[in-house]
Amino acid sequence: MLRRNLRHARRYPAMTISLVIMPITMLLLFNYVFGGTMSAGMGATGAEYIDYLVPGILLMAVGAGVLPTTVGVCVDLTDGIVARFRTMPISASSILTGRAVGAVIQTLLSVVLVIGVAFLVGFRSGAEPLEWVAVAGLLTLMCSALTWLAVALGQLVRAPEAASSAAIPFSFLLPFLSSAFVPLDSMPDWLRHFAEWQPYTAFIETLRGLLLGDEIGKFGPLAVGWGVAITIGGFLWARSQFNRPATR
């Protein structure tokens, strides 16, 4: 199942390309178009704003993987290929696991490309090798969490168009309602309280602390807690959706 999904991604690369294009576009847009204004508002130089920006862009790259995964699962269900798989002597869990692992691999590869572009446009990190290992583990955890959530969402909707809409909050909306682009202190009180406790901010602030040497504080345990909870919840939700009697 993993091999099938990776081959499918190679034959139809549009979704895979979109994984990279969106976060890189946001990186260039905010750094070169809005960077001067953002830096002035934060009391930082333009060179420093790119360092502040990159952790949020990396989470956007992870969130971008929700869309192709949700759509892919929905298409497999509506096209009947999953119904065919159910008749074969294979483990039912392998159908979902192959999709999820393939999506995690694709998304992490896109994250590596985004990191490369970030270094090209001026990002610099003083992280030690052990801190980079922690960054990789944190990104993998968030990627796994959102992937299983996407697998569940893809089974919930009944059309690819609806699947695209269902992915928008996780791939686009929540990153903007976090500390990805501006500090929490600059937000109105009602928005700051929401942004402070939502998953994206916890992961972004933890990444920022690891990459830039900033204080992590409560955000480290919060990020791990969110990641584990969403991964387990998404996996159980996806399994329960898959085990329901087919209605399509």
N, C-alpha and C positions, 0 to 999 in steps of 0.2 A: 504493500500500500504506500509506503514511503517512496519507493522507486517510481510508482505510477504518478504520484503527485509532483515529484521533482521533474519527471519527463514532461508532464502536462505544463508546468511552469516554463520549461524551455521552449516548448512548441508555441505557446501563447504568451509572449513576453510582455504584453502591454501592462498587465496588472503589476508584474514584477518591476518594470521600469517606473511605474507610478510610485512605488515604495521609496524610490530614491529621489525622484524629481521633486515631490512636494516638500520634504524637509530641507533639501538643498536650496530650493527656491525661497523658502522662508528664511533660511540662514542668510542668503545674499541680500534679500529684501530688507530685513531688519538691521543687518550690519551696515549696508551701504546707503540705504534710503532713509531709514529712521534712526540709525545709530547715533548721529550727532545730537539729535533732539533727546533721545533716550539717555545718552551719557550726561548731557547737561542737567537733566532732571534728576539723575542719580548722583550727581556730583562726582562723576568718574570721567576719565578720558575715553576717546573712541577706542583705543587699543584695549582698554579694560572691559569695555562693553562686550566685545566679541568673546572674552573669557566668561563673562557672566551669561551670555546668550547660549553658548554651546550645550550645556547640560539640558536646558529645556528643549533644544532642537533634537537632541538624541532621544528624548522621550517622545517627541513628535514623530520621529522615525519609527519608533516602536509602535506607537499608536496607529500609524499609517498601515501597519500590517493587518489591522482589524478588517478593513474594507475588502481586500481580495479574499481573505479567509471566509468571511461571512458570505460573500457572493459565491465563492467556489462550493461551499457546502450546500447552499440553496440550489445551485444549478445541478449538482449531483443528485439531489433529491427530486427535483422537478423533472429531470431528464430520465429518471428511472434506473440509473446505473447502480444506486444503492439498493434498490429492490432486487436487482440481479445479483449483487454481492451477497444478499441475505440468503439466496438459494444455494450458495456455494459452501463447501466444507471448510470454511475459514472462521477464525475467531471474530466475533462481531466487534469486539473492542479494537481490533487492528484497523478497522475502517476509520474510526475516529482518531486513533492514535497516529496512524500514518499521515492523516491530514494535518494534525496538530504539530507533529515533529517536523514535517516538511515546511509548514508555515514559519515555525520558529527559526529554522535554518535560513530560509529566504530573508526573513526580517533582520536577523543578526548580520547577515552579509551586507544588507543595505546600511545597517548602522556603521559597519566598518568603513564603507565608502563615504558616508557622511563625515566620519571622524577624519578621514583623509582630506576631504575638501576643507573642513574646518581648519586643519593645520596649514593648508595652502593659503587661506585668507587671513591668517594671523593668530589663530588660537595657540596658546602656549599653556602647558600644564607642568606643575612641579611635582606631580604625583610620583611616588616610588613604585617599583614593580609590584609590591604586595598590594598597594592601593589600586593599581590597574587591574589586578586580579579581582579585587572586591568590586570594582566598576563593572567588569565583565559578568560577575555573578549576579549583581543587582540588575543589569540590563536583561540577562537571561531570565531571571525571576519575573520581571515585569512583562517580558515578551511571552513567557509561558502563561502568565495569568490572563493577559488580554487575548491570547490565542484561544484558550479554552472557552473564554467568554464569547469570542467570535464564533466558535464551533456551535455553541448553544444557540446563539442568535440566528445563525444560518439555518438551523432546523425549525426555528420558531416562525419565521416568515415564509410566505408562499410564492414570492416572485423575486427575481434578482433586483428589480427596481426598489422594492421594499427593503431588501437586504442592504442596499447601498445607503438608504435613509437610516436604517437602524444602526449603522456603523458610525454615522456622523458625530454623535456626542463623544465617542471614545477617540476618534481619529482627528477631530478638529476642535470641538467646542471646549471640552475639559482642559486641554493644554492652554487655551487662552484665558481660562478662569483659574489660573495657577500663577506661580511665581516664575514662569518661564521667561517672561519679557521684562517685568518690572518687579521691584521688591514688594513684599507684602505690606510694608508700612505705608506705601504710597496709595493703597487702595482704600475705598470707603469702608467703614466698619462692617457693614452687612456683608460686603463681598469678601473682606479680609478673613472673616471667621469661616466662611465657606471654603475659600481657597486654602486656608491654613491646614484644614483637616481632610481635604480630599486627596486621593491617592497620588495624583500627578505631582502635587507640590512636595509630598513626602519623598518621592523618588528623586525629583529634581534637586531639592536641597541636599539630599544625601550625596548625590552625584557631584554637586557643586563643592561640597565639603571635601570629598575624596580627591577631586581633580585640582582644586584651587587652594586647598588647605584651610577652607573656612570652617567655622564651627558647625557641627552636625546636630548636636543636642538631641532633642526628642525625635527628630525626623528619621534617624537610622532605625530604631526599633519600630517606628510607625510604618516605614516603608516595607520592612520585612513582614510585619503583621498584615498589612494590606496585600502584599504579594502572595503570601501563603493563603490568606482567606479567599482571595479572588480565584486563585488557581484551584483550590479544593472545591469552592462553590461552583465555578465554571465547569469543572470536570464532572461533578455530580449532576449538575443541571443538564449538561450535554448527554451524559449516559441515560438519564431519565427520559429525555426527549427522544433519544434513539430507540429506546426500548418500548416506546408507546406503539400501539397498533397503527399500522400505516393508514393514512387517510387521503393520500394523494393519488 
